[in-house]
Amino acid sequence: MGRTLWVFLLVLAIGVTVVAVVVASTDDDDDPIGLGVLPAPALGSTEPGVLHDGRPVFVAHDLDGTISVLDATSTHLATDPMGWCATSRTIDDIFRGARWDAQGRYVSGPAPADLGSYEYVIDGRSQDIVVLMYIAPQERTSSPLDTTPTGVLNTAVTKPTPVLQ
C-alpha cells in the first residue's frame, strides 16, 4: 500500500505542476493583445519601435495629438534601412533617397507607395499603444518624376514652344 500512495502523490504533484504551467501561460496581463505594445512618444516626436514578431515600426506623435504607427520598411526595396530625420521631419530610405512624412505619405524619391500603417488602440491604464492590425499601403498613381522635391504634383509642365519660320 505504501507504493500506491507514492505513485498517487507523484501523479498529483505532476498534475498540479501541469495546471500551474497552463495557468501561468494563459495569464492575460503578461500576454498583451495584438501585434505589439509600444510606448507613446512625447508630443511632437517620432520614435522607432519593434513589434512582437520583430517588424520595425515608427511611432509618430504629432503636435496636434495625432499618433501614427508606420511600417519602417521601405516600399521601394524592403531591405533598405530607414531613419527618422528630425530636421526635415521625414522618414528617409537611407540608400535610395525616398522620403515619407510623419503620417507615412510619400514625399519624394523612387518609392512606389506610401508607407504601410497599423491600426491601434491606446491602453487606458498605461497609455501605451496596442498595435492591432497592419494596413497595406496603396500604390501611387503618379511617377516620382512627376513631382517636385517637396512632393507636390508639378502641374506646370513646360513643353518646348514650336518655332515659326
Secondary structure as GFF3:
##gff-version 3
##sequence-region A 1 165
A	DSSP	alpha_helix	2	25	.	.	.	ID=ss1
A	DSSP	beta_strand	36	38	.	.	.	ID=ss2
A	DSSP	beta_strand	45	50	.	.	.	ID=ss3
A	DSSP	beta_strand	56	61	.	.	.	ID=ss4
A	DSSP	beta_strand	67	71	.	.	.	ID=ss5
A	DSSP	beta_strand	82	85	.	.	.	ID=ss6
A	DSSP	beta_strand	90	93	.	.	.	ID=ss7
A	DSSP	beta_strand	99	101	.	.	.	ID=ss8
A	DSSP	beta_strand	106	108	.	.	.	ID=ss9
A	DSSP	beta_strand	117	122	.	.	.	ID=ss10
A	DSSP	beta_strand	129	135	.	.	.	ID=ss11
A	DSSP	three_ten_helix	144	146	.	.	.	ID=ss12
###
